[in-house]
Amino acid sequence: MLIEVLKSKIHRVKVTEADLDYIGSIAIDKALMNAANIIIGEKVQILNITNGERLETYVIEGKENSGEITVNGPAAHKVNVDDLIIIVSYTRLDFEKAKLFKPKIIFPNPKTNKLT
């Protein structure tokens, strides 16, 4: 039996840009992607702490060490610049393996979006 479990979490980062005219996706600072074990094209869920919205999109790479968190396309209707969000991804694992799995959770500085 496979179950879905938390794989990666970037906890409490600030949206730096919301670009409605871009095709779609979320651009995440490359340093944050690496630290959270998230890759380009990976499906993520965005949990907006500020307004309670929840949405899904895919990841594109932002400039490394920039603190960039840019929500693009239609998702830009669901966030505003300076909203606090949580970014999560999940994986499917065998039930017994899932019991031992440890997700990668990072806590960047919510003012700068940089690792401390």
C-alpha positions as CSV (number, residue, x, y, z in Angstrom):
1,M,0.0,0.0,0.0
2,L,1.3,3.5,-0.9
3,I,0.5,6.5,1.1
4,E,1.2,10.2,0.5
5,V,3.5,11.9,3.1
6,L,5.1,15.3,3.5
7,K,8.4,15.4,1.5
8,S,9.6,19.0,1.7
9,K,8.4,22.2,3.5
10,I,9.6,25.8,3.3
11,H,8.0,27.3,6.3
12,R,6.9,31.0,6.4
13,V,8.4,32.9,3.5
14,K,7.2,36.2,2.2
15,V,5.9,36.6,-1.4
16,T,8.3,39.0,-3.2
17,E,6.3,39.3,-6.4
18,A,3.0,38.2,-7.9
19,D,3.1,38.2,-11.7
20,L,-0.3,37.6,-13.3
21,D,1.0,37.9,-16.9
22,Y,3.5,35.0,-16.5
23,I,2.5,31.6,-17.8
24,G,2.3,30.0,-14.4
25,S,4.4,28.5,-11.5
26,I,6.2,29.7,-8.5
27,A,9.8,30.9,-8.7
28,I,11.8,29.9,-5.5
29,D,15.3,31.1,-4.6
30,K,17.6,28.3,-5.7
31,A,19.2,28.1,-2.3
32,L,15.9,27.5,-0.6
33,M,15.0,24.8,-3.3
34,N,18.3,23.0,-2.6
35,A,17.9,23.2,1.2
36,A,14.3,21.9,1.0
37,N,15.1,19.2,-1.5
38,I,12.7,20.6,-4.1
39,I,13.5,20.4,-7.9
40,I,12.5,22.3,-11.0
41,G,9.1,21.2,-12.2
42,E,8.0,19.6,-8.9
43,K,4.4,20.0,-7.9
44,V,4.0,22.1,-4.8
45,Q,1.1,23.3,-2.6
46,I,1.1,26.9,-1.5
47,L,-0.6,27.6,1.8
48,N,-1.2,31.3,2.3
49,I,-1.0,32.1,6.0
50,T,-2.1,35.7,5.4
51,N,-5.5,34.9,3.7
52,G,-6.0,31.2,4.0
53,E,-5.9,30.4,0.3
54,R,-4.5,27.0,-0.8
55,L,-3.3,26.3,-4.3
56,E,-1.1,24.0,-6.3
57,T,1.5,24.8,-9.0
58,Y,4.9,23.8,-10.1
59,V,8.4,25.1,-9.3
60,I,10.8,27.1,-11.4
61,E,14.2,28.2,-10.2
62,G,14.7,31.7,-8.8
63,K,18.0,33.5,-8.5
64,E,20.2,31.9,-5.8
65,N,20.4,33.7,-2.5
66,S,18.0,36.4,-3.7
67,G,15.1,35.5,-1.4
68,E,12.8,35.4,-4.4
69,I,9.4,33.9,-4.0
70,T,7.4,34.9,-7.1
71,V,3.9,33.5,-7.6
72,N,3.0,33.5,-11.3
73,G,0.0,33.2,-13.6
74,P,-3.5,32.7,-12.3
75,A,-2.2,31.8,-8.8
76,A,-1.2,35.5,-8.6
77,H,-4.9,36.2,-7.9
78,K,-4.6,34.2,-4.7
79,V,-1.6,36.0,-3.2
80,N,-0.3,39.5,-2.6
81,V,3.3,40.8,-2.3
82,D,4.3,40.4,1.4
83,D,1.8,37.6,2.1
84,L,3.4,34.9,4.3
85,I,3.2,31.4,2.8
86,I,4.2,27.9,3.4
87,I,5.4,25.8,0.4
88,V,5.0,22.0,0.7
89,S,5.5,19.0,-1.5
90,Y,4.5,15.4,-0.9
91,T,5.7,11.9,-2.0
92,R,4.1,8.5,-2.2
93,L,5.9,5.8,-0.2
94,D,5.2,2.2,0.8
95,F,3.4,2.3,4.2
96,E,6.3,0.7,6.1
97,K,9.0,3.0,4.4
98,A,6.8,6.0,5.2
99,K,7.0,5.2,8.9
100,L,10.8,5.8,8.7
101,F,10.8,8.7,6.2
102,K,12.0,12.1,7.4
103,P,10.8,15.1,5.4
104,K,13.1,18.1,4.7
105,I,11.7,21.1,6.5
106,I,13.4,24.5,6.5
107,F,12.7,27.7,8.4
108,P,14.1,30.7,6.4
109,N,14.1,34.2,7.9
110,P,10.5,35.3,7.1
111,K,11.7,38.9,6.6
112,T,14.5,38.2,4.1
113,N,13.5,34.7,2.9
114,K,17.1,33.6,3.4
115,L,18.6,30.8,5.4
116,T,20.1,31.8,8.6
